[in-house]
Amino acid sequence: MLVEMIYASKPSGVLNQAITEDILRVARSRNGTRDLTGLLVLNRQFFLQLIEGDREHVNQLLCKLVADPRHTDFHMISFKRIEQRSFAQWGMGFVAANALNKSVLLRNGVSSSFNPYTMSEASVRELLNEMRAEATIG
């Protein structure tokens, strides 16, 4: 069964470029072996991630994410069955939220600053779909 999980969390410490690159490198490597795909959006204050794949593999990753000390305040936005992937070509796409312009955020029901905790599920989905064009693919 194919599922999609969307969550938000907050970094527990300072995120710098080296940490971000390490997160992406590990995610892309592990996701490739588990046939997981998705998109990660982050800035210094928030993680927003969509992950797609086999239910068992997504559940295993969920357990690891909840226990990961690099972030806190884990908030599940959505976990549901899907018919097809939205990010099938991407082991893990990436967008730095600070690179988003205000018009993209405002168009998706977000204030001029990125905060996934204040967004509805529908707004999160629209924002993630629009970010496809902004993402670095891996």
C-alpha positions in Angstrom: 0.0 0.0 0.0 1.3 3.4 -1.0 1.1 6.2 1.6 2.1 9.8 2.0 3.1 11.4 5.2 3.5 15.2 5.8 4.9 16.5 9.0 6.4 19.7 10.5 9.0 20.0 13.3 11.4 22.4 14.8 15.2 22.1 14.8 16.5 21.3 18.3 19.7 23.2 17.6 21.3 25.5 15.1 21.0 24.4 11.5 23.9 25.3 9.3 24.7 24.3 5.7 26.9 21.3 6.7 24.1 19.8 8.9 21.5 20.5 6.1 23.8 18.8 3.5 24.3 15.8 5.8 20.6 15.4 6.4 20.0 15.5 2.6 22.8 13.1 1.8 21.7 10.5 4.4 18.0 10.9 3.4 18.7 10.5 -0.3 20.9 7.4 0.3 18.5 5.7 2.6 15.4 6.6 0.7 16.8 5.1 -2.4 17.2 1.7 -0.8 13.6 1.9 0.6 12.0 3.4 -2.5 10.9 6.5 -0.5 10.4 9.8 -2.3 9.5 13.3 -1.2 10.4 16.9 -0.5 12.0 18.6 2.4 11.5 22.3 3.1 13.4 23.9 5.9 14.7 27.1 7.4 16.4 27.9 10.7 13.1 27.5 12.5 11.1 24.8 10.8 11.2 21.5 9.0 8.3 20.6 6.6 8.6 17.3 4.9 6.5 15.1 2.6 7.4 11.4 2.3 5.9 8.9 0.0 6.3 5.1 -0.2 5.3 1.7 1.0 3.4 1.9 4.3 5.9 -0.3 6.1 8.9 1.8 5.1 7.1 5.1 5.8 6.1 3.8 9.3 9.7 2.7 10.0 11.0 6.2 9.0 8.3 7.8 11.1 9.6 6.0 14.2 13.1 7.2 13.4 12.0 10.8 12.8 10.1 11.0 16.1 13.1 9.8 18.0 15.6 11.9 16.1 17.2 14.5 18.5 17.9 17.0 15.8 14.3 18.1 15.9 11.4 18.7 18.4 7.7 19.5 18.4 6.9 16.8 15.8 3.5 17.6 14.3 1.8 15.2 11.9 -0.1 17.1 9.3 -1.3 14.2 7.2 -0.8 10.4 6.9 -2.9 8.8 4.2 -3.1 6.3 1.4 -2.4 7.6 -2.1 -2.9 6.2 -5.5 0.3 7.6 -7.0 3.3 9.6 -5.9 3.6 13.3 -6.3 7.4 13.3 -6.2 8.2 10.0 -7.8 11.5 11.0 -9.4 13.0 12.5 -6.2 14.8 10.5 -3.5 14.5 13.8 -1.5 13.9 17.1 -3.1 14.9 20.2 -1.1 13.8 23.8 -0.8 15.3 26.3 1.6 12.2 28.1 2.9 14.1 31.4 3.1 14.4 31.2 -0.7 10.7 31.4 -1.1 9.4 34.7 -2.2 6.5 36.4 -0.3 4.1 36.0 -3.3 4.5 32.2 -3.2 3.7 32.2 0.5 0.8 34.6 0.3 -0.7 32.8 -2.7 -0.9 29.7 -0.5 -2.6 31.2 2.5 0.6 31.8 4.4 1.8 35.0 6.0 4.9 36.5 4.5 7.0 34.3 6.7 7.2 30.5 6.5 5.6 28.7 9.5 4.0 25.3 8.8 2.4 25.1 12.2 0.0 27.9 11.2 -1.0 26.4 7.9 -3.9 24.2 7.0 -3.3 20.8 5.4 -4.7 22.2 2.1 -2.3 25.2 2.3 0.6 22.9 3.0 -0.2 20.7 0.0 -0.6 23.7 -2.3 2.7 25.1 -1.1 4.5 21.8 -1.6 3.1 21.4 -5.1 4.2 24.9 -6.0 7.7 24.3 -4.5 8.4 21.5 -7.0 9.7 24.2 -9.4 12.0 25.6 -6.7 13.4 22.4 -5.4 16.9 21.0 -5.9 16.4 17.4 -6.8 18.2 14.5 -5.4 
